[in-house]
């Protein structure tokens, strides 16, 4: 990908992440999942937090204050946004007037579609996402002997006896993002043997392979959670 475009796209993602975290803080919420629950009972299309204004639209939101405006479509899972080429073009046009080539969403679309072929980008539900390169991952040293998996997040806990689904999750989790667990929607996986925690590792739906994520969320779905 063109290096200037990649830099602008990652800056765009970082800014969306930052304003969404400010939204959570302003509403006294913990994670993206809490925001969806909040939206079920609060239907205001405009929210004011500090000097910023959030305006919901369709599948996304726009933030504006005296310094800048940014518009995005919410991403899947815990991702705050995916890249929609026209919204990124608008951001670049407003903030980097010299990058005329990328004021046109069609040019951005062409770049991202080419990067799907090269394996740098994936497209899901009509939005683009950067793939995590292997150089930014590690191979977890999951224990071979354990009898229980405890899954924790800020609100709930799952205690699950070892089963084939957990073993499948481990097999599919060969490479994990080095910065896994840094987001607000992270879980902690604690592997227990004879009532002693022998290994723990963060989990989120960004840092693990997609198949491993599917298995983990199926585990959470079929097992009863306990309030903490």
Secondary structure by P-SEA (a helix, b strand, c coil): ccaaaaaaaaaaaaaaaaaaaaaaaaaccccaaaaaaaaacccccccccccbbbbbcccccccccccbbbbbccccccccccccaaaaaaaaaaccccccccccaaaaaaaaaaaaaaccccccccccccccccccbbbbbccccccbbbbbcccbbbbbcccaaaaaaaaaccbbbcccccccbbbbbbbbccccccbbbbbccccccaaaaaaaaaaaaacccccc
